[in-house]
């Protein structure tokens, strides 16, 4: 008697967000084979081998790399946007446009509404990632250089990891905490050296941005275990749409607008490139290549921002900036090894 057997293989992939938040994606592949008994037979083994051989590692690396490049352009694009818009207008219009793009993707994909129990977490993501971080960094970039901000915000992965440890109750190793504290000391020393021994208002904005964004990404990492990461940021954007639409109208009526090419390009990139496209390709790339390889790509982000600050903004780069950025990257690399 011939029986139709089904061979099902499941694979769990750990996914981390651009600042260290972690999610889990599960993919299941099912193949049918015909034979006798309970064994799936050699056909299933051949199918699994063929699937492994065609895993999209180069494509995943490309997608994750595009995400890193998109994030590295955020600060230079914000500076360009400030040439045409006031800080409040730029943030409100940026979030409104990004929310409209996200809403269109969710609508076309017929993505169902999140469960009611997830809305509080989405509000935390929205407050930290969609509103808090863009607003505070935009205010900081009115007085701070892009290179200065890149070094300070380079501490974000460590800040997020610390928030995640507190939120989840995990106990990272002493090596992890030593590297995290060392990175914080490097950034604080850099800000004091660059600000003449005192913390400037721009630095306060940047440190505040670190805290709210780390909280948002930590909560986003928790939610990304329950839904695709791009849907987390998509619904967080949509949640902010009514507030940001009203905010755009009010801010545009109060702040002068002087449109030029830089301003329009900057606004378009922070809305479509950094806020939506970057996160979308990042999460898809992470699902393909996993944590270790993507983490190594992420280490290039602060240095890329330093490059853009010189190439696009003609900023003079103090020697302390790349040195501090490299020191922070070393600390991040140590925490990655310690966590694994």
C-alpha positions in Angstrom: 0.0 0.0 0.0 1.4 3.4 -1.0 1.1 6.3 1.3 1.6 10.1 0.7 3.9 11.5 3.3 4.7 15.1 4.0 8.1 16.3 5.1 8.2 19.5 6.9 11.3 21.4 7.8 11.3 24.5 10.1 14.1 27.0 10.5 14.2 29.7 13.1 16.3 32.8 12.3 17.3 35.4 15.0 16.8 38.9 13.7 18.1 42.1 15.2 17.1 45.6 14.3 19.4 48.4 13.3 20.1 49.3 16.9 20.3 45.9 18.4 16.7 44.9 18.9 16.0 41.3 18.4 13.2 39.5 16.7 12.6 35.9 15.6 11.3 34.8 12.2 10.3 31.3 11.5 10.1 29.9 8.0 8.6 26.5 7.2 9.2 24.6 4.0 7.0 21.6 3.1 7.8 19.0 0.5 5.8 15.9 -0.4 7.3 12.6 -1.3 5.8 9.3 -2.2 7.0 6.1 -0.6 6.4 3.5 2.0 6.8 3.8 5.8 7.3 7.0 7.9 10.6 8.1 6.3 10.6 11.2 4.1 13.1 9.5 1.8 16.0 10.9 -0.2 13.8 13.2 -2.2 13.2 15.4 0.8 16.9 15.4 1.6 17.7 16.5 -2.0 15.1 19.3 -1.8 16.6 20.5 1.5 20.1 20.5 0.0 18.9 22.4 -3.1 17.2 24.9 -0.9 20.3 25.4 1.2 22.4 25.9 -1.9 20.1 28.6 -3.2 19.7 30.6 0.1 19.9 34.3 -0.8 23.0 35.2 1.2 24.4 37.7 -1.3 21.0 39.3 -1.7 20.5 39.4 2.1 23.8 41.1 2.6 23.0 43.6 -0.1 19.6 44.4 1.6 21.2 44.8 5.0 24.0 46.9 3.6 21.4 49.2 1.9 19.7 49.6 5.3 23.0 50.7 6.9 23.7 53.2 4.0 20.1 54.6 4.4 20.6 55.1 8.1 24.0 56.7 7.7 22.5 59.4 5.4 19.9 60.5 8.0 21.9 63.2 9.7 23.3 64.8 6.4 19.7 64.7 5.0 18.3 66.4 8.1 20.9 69.2 7.8 19.8 69.7 4.1 16.2 69.6 5.1 16.8 72.4 7.7 17.8 74.7 4.8 14.2 74.8 3.7 12.2 73.9 6.8 12.1 74.8 10.5 12.9 71.9 12.9 9.3 71.3 13.9 8.0 71.5 10.4 10.7 69.1 9.1 9.9 66.4 11.7 6.2 66.7 11.4 6.2 66.6 7.5 8.8 63.9 7.5 6.7 61.6 9.8 3.5 62.4 7.9 5.0 61.4 4.5 6.6 58.3 6.0 3.2 57.3 7.5 1.5 57.7 4.2 4.1 55.5 2.5 3.8 52.9 5.3 0.0 53.0 5.2 0.1 52.4 1.4 2.3 49.3 1.8 0.1 47.9 4.6 -3.0 48.5 2.5 -1.6 47.0 -0.6 -0.4 44.0 1.4 -3.9 43.6 3.1 -2.1 43.5 6.5 -4.6 43.0 9.3 -4.7 45.4 12.2 -2.5 44.5 15.1 -4.2 42.9 18.1 -5.4 45.4 20.8 -2.8 44.2 23.3 0.0 45.4 20.9 -1.1 49.0 20.6 0.5 50.2 23.8 3.9 48.8 22.6 3.4 50.4 19.2 2.8 53.7 21.0 6.2 53.4 22.7 7.8 52.7 19.4 6.0 55.7 17.8 7.0 58.0 20.7 10.7 56.9 20.6 11.5 56.2 17.0 8.9 58.2 15.0 8.6 61.3 17.1 11.3 61.5 19.8 14.5 60.6 18.0 13.8 62.6 14.9 12.7 65.7 16.8 15.6 65.7 19.3 18.3 65.0 16.7 16.9 67.7 14.4 17.0 70.2 17.3 20.5 69.1 18.1 21.7 69.5 14.4 20.8 73.2 14.5 23.9 73.7 16.6 25.9 70.5 16.4 27.8 69.3 13.4 26.8 66.0 11.7 30.1 64.4 12.6 29.7 65.3 16.3 26.2 63.9 16.3 27.3 60.7 14.5 29.8 59.9 17.2 27.3 60.5 20.1 24.5 58.5 18.4 27.0 55.8 17.6 26.4 54.8 21.2 22.8 53.8 20.4 23.3 50.1 20.0 24.9 49.9 23.4 22.1 52.0 24.9 19.5 49.8 23.3 21.2 46.7 24.6 21.2 48.1 28.1 17.4 49.0 27.9 16.7 45.5 26.5 18.6 43.9 29.5 16.4 45.8 31.9 13.2 45.3 30.0 13.7 41.5 29.6 15.4 40.8 32.9 18.4 39.2 31.2 21.8 39.4 32.9 24.5 40.1 30.4 28.1 39.2 31.2 30.5 41.5 33.0 32.4 41.8 29.7 29.3 43.2 28.1 28.8 45.8 30.8 32.4 46.7 30.8 32.4 47.4 27.0 29.1 49.3 27.3 30.3 51.6 30.1 33.6 52.1 28.2 31.7 53.2 25.1 29.7 55.6 27.2 32.9 57.0 28.7 34.4 57.5 25.3 31.4 59.4 24.0 31.1 61.6 27.1 34.8 62.4 26.9 34.4 63.3 23.2 31.5 65.6 23.9 33.3 67.4 26.7 36.4 67.8 24.6 34.5 69.1 21.6 32.3 71.5 23.8 35.1 73.0 25.7 34.6 71.1 28.9 30.9 71.6 29.3 27.9 69.7 27.8 26.1 71.9 25.2 22.4 72.1 24.6 22.9 70.1 21.4 24.5 67.3 23.4 21.6 67.2 25.8 19.3 66.8 22.8 21.4 64.0 21.5 21.6 62.1 24.8 17.8 62.5 25.1 17.5 61.1 21.6 19.6 58.1 22.7 17.3 57.3 25.6 13.9 57.6 23.8 15.1 55.8 20.7 16.6 52.9 22.8 13.3 52.6 24.6 11.4 52.6 21.2 13.7 50.0 19.6 13.6 47.8 22.7 9.8 47.7 22.6 10.0 47.3 18.8 12.2 44.3 19.2 9.7 42.7 21.5 6.9 43.3 19.1 9.0 42.1 16.1 8.9 38.6 17.7 5.2 38.7 17.0 5.0 40.4 13.6 7.4 41.3 10.8 9.7 44.1 11.8 8.6 46.4 8.9 5.0 46.0 10.0 6.0 47.2 13.5 7.5 50.5 12.2 4.7 50.7 9.6 1.9 50.6 12.3 3.9 52.9 14.6 4.0 55.5 11.7 0.3 55.1 11.0 -0.5 55.5 14.6 1.2 58.9 14.5 -0.4 60.0 11.3 -3.3 62.1 12.8 -1.0 63.9 15.2 1.7 64.5 12.7 -0.7 65.7 10.0 -2.1 68.3 12.4 1.4 69.1 13.6 2.5 69.7 10.0 -0.3 72.2 9.3 0.5 74.1 12.6 4.3 74.1 12.2 4.2 75.1 8.5 2.0 78.0 9.4 4.4 79.2 12.1 7.8 78.5 10.7 9.1 80.0 7.4 9.6 77.7 4.4 12.4 78.5 1.9 12.3 75.7 -0.7 15.5 74.8 -2.4 16.9 71.6 -3.9 18.8 70.5 -0.8 15.8 71.1 1.4 13.4 69.0 -0.8 16.0 66.2 -1.3 16.7 66.1 2.5 13.0 65.9 3.4 12.3 63.2 0.8 15.2 61.1 2.1 14.5 61.3 5.8 10.8 60.5 5.1 11.1 57.7 2.5 14.7 56.6 2.7 15.6 56.7 6.4 12.3 56.2 8.1 10.7 53.6 5.9 12.9 52.1 3.2 16.0 51.7 5.5 14.0 49.8 8.1 12.3 47.7 5.4 15.4 46.5 3.7 17.3 46.1 7.0 14.8 43.7 8.4 14.5 41.7 5.2 18.3 41.5 5.0 18.6 40.4 8.6 16.2 37.6 8.1 18.4 36.2 5.3 21.9 36.6 6.8 21.3 36.5 10.6 22.7 38.5 13.5 26.5 38.0 13.2 27.0 39.1 9.6 24.5 42.0 9.8 26.1 43.2 13.1 29.4 43.5 11.3 27.7 45.6 8.6 26.2 47.9 11.2 29.6 48.7 12.6 30.3 50.8 9.5 27.3 53.2 10.1 29.0 55.9 12.2 32.0 56.0 9.9 29.8 56.2 6.8 28.0 59.2 8.4 31.4 60.9 9.0 32.2 60.3 5.3 28.9 61.9 4.2 29.4 64.8 6.5 32.6 65.7 4.7 31.5 64.7 1.2 28.0 66.2 1.2 28.3 69.0 3.8 31.9 70.0 3.4 32.4 69.7 7.2 35.9 69.8 8.6 36.5 66.6 10.4 38.3 66.9 13.7 40.8 64.1 14.4 38.9 63.2 17.6 35.7 62.3 15.7 37.0 59.2 13.7 39.1 58.1 16.7 36.1 58.2 19.0 33.9 56.5 16.4 36.4 53.7 16.0 36.6 53.3 19.8 32.8 53.1 20.1 32.7 50.5 17.3 35.3 48.3 19.1 33.1 48.5 22.2 30.0 47.5 20.2 31.9 44.6 18.7 32.9 43.4 22.2 29.3 43.5 23.4 28.2 41.5 20.3 30.7 38.7 21.1 29.9 38.9 24.8 26.1 38.5 24.1 26.7 35.5 21.8 
